[in-house]
Amino acid sequence: MIMKKNFKAILFSFILIACMTFAKTGMAQAPPPPPAEKGSNTNKAPGGGAPLDGGLYLALALVAGFGAWKLYQATGGKLKIKD
């Protein structure tokens, strides 16, 4: 009985270590060749100057909507706006 419990633990450990080892070696590849040009010396903003306006407004609108929904849930749907 004791040997059976130890055998299961040892087998599980062996299979786990084997899976991690083979997954690591199986995904190894040669690195890509270096680019022909090494880049420019001009000052650029981080991110390559990608525009933030569309995604930023969308994210702010979603956060505001989520906050309003949580406030509505917290008040039990009895939120009244006073004039």
C-alpha positions in Angstrom: 0.0 0.0 0.0 2.8 2.4 0.9 4.8 1.5 -2.2 1.7 2.2 -4.4 1.3 5.8 -2.9 5.0 6.5 -3.4 5.0 5.0 -6.9 2.1 7.4 -7.9 4.0 10.4 -6.6 7.2 9.4 -8.3 5.5 8.7 -11.6 3.6 12.0 -11.4 6.8 13.9 -10.7 8.7 12.1 -13.5 5.9 12.9 -16.0 5.7 16.5 -14.9 9.5 17.0 -15.2 9.6 15.2 -18.6 6.8 17.4 -20.0 8.5 20.6 -18.9 11.9 19.5 -20.2 10.6 18.4 -23.6 8.4 21.5 -24.0 11.4 23.8 -23.4 13.7 22.0 -25.8 11.0 21.5 -28.4 10.3 25.2 -28.7 13.9 26.2 -29.2 14.6 27.8 -32.6 17.4 29.6 -34.3 17.3 33.4 -33.8 16.2 35.5 -36.8 18.9 37.2 -38.8 19.9 40.7 -37.8 18.3 43.6 -39.8 20.2 45.2 -42.6 20.0 48.6 -41.1 20.7 49.2 -37.5 18.1 52.0 -37.0 18.2 55.7 -37.0 19.6 58.3 -34.6 16.5 60.5 -34.6 14.5 61.0 -31.4 11.2 59.3 -31.4 8.5 58.9 -28.8 8.3 55.5 -27.1 5.9 53.2 -29.0 6.8 54.7 -32.4 4.3 57.6 -32.1 1.2 55.5 -32.1 -2.0 57.5 -31.6 -3.7 57.1 -28.3 -6.9 59.1 -28.8 -9.3 56.4 -30.0 -8.3 53.7 -27.5 -7.9 56.1 -24.6 -11.4 57.5 -25.0 -12.9 54.1 -25.4 -11.1 52.8 -22.3 -12.3 55.9 -20.3 -15.9 55.4 -21.5 -15.8 51.7 -20.5 -14.4 52.5 -17.0 -17.0 55.2 -16.5 -19.8 52.9 -17.5 -18.5 50.1 -15.3 -18.3 52.5 -12.3 -21.9 53.7 -13.0 -23.1 50.1 -13.1 -21.3 49.2 -9.8 -22.9 52.3 -8.2 -26.3 51.3 -9.5 -25.8 47.8 -8.1 -24.5 49.1 -4.7 -27.6 51.2 -4.3 -30.0 48.4 -5.2 -31.3 50.3 -8.3 -32.8 53.0 -6.1 -30.4 55.7 -7.3 -32.2 59.1 -7.6 -30.8 62.2 -9.2 -32.0 65.3 -7.3 -32.9 68.4 -9.3 
